[in-house]
Amino acid sequence: NGWIVVSINYRLCPRVRVYPEQLMDCKLALKWVRENIAQYGGNPNFVVCGGESAGGHLSTLLALTPNEPEYQPGFEKVDTTLQGCVNLYGVMDLTDHKDIYSNKGGQFKKFMEKLVMQRKFNENEDLYKKASPFWRVDLVDQLPRIMVVHGTIDTLVPYEDGREFFRQLTKRREKEAQGLELAHVSHTVHSKDQF
């Protein structure tokens, strides 16, 4: 009747790239959960993921890449669908197609190119799109329920990024998306209590 929580980890940048290596790490963790969670009283057929900041990005990417063999080398037949996802202020559009990050003086794209994607944007725009949950919403046949939580005064990942992703979700499937706007809340960094 309760919840079983599994806290996973993934290799960090710049040791590996966010895309696709960190996503593959998350897929391997989901494989482990499906194979082992029953031992702990969990239901392998009802899995919800969530994360904050980079974890929010990866959780949402995981939810929007169900059963895609290219991200599941050696375990292509494992079911990696999710029943839900909670995204806490993760970056949803690495392409910044709406120029939301322009007030950062170009630092966002430099950060993405140097540390996160480790590839030039202009030469790899398709990869940036593949690594962006925003651009994947229309590629999934069955969207899981997704909750988007974002602070309105977030200075690291602008609120508009989360809002644009939420709009994209609601265009597709209104009932599968939930949004929670946290007024006067910044980027709640790594478990610091700001509420």
Helices and strands as residue ranges (DSSP letters): I 18-22, H 23-36, G 37-40, E 48-52, H 54-63, G 69-71, E 84-88, G 100-104, H 107-111, I 112-116, H 125-130, G 133-135, G 137-139, E 145-151, H 159-172, G 174-176, E 177-182
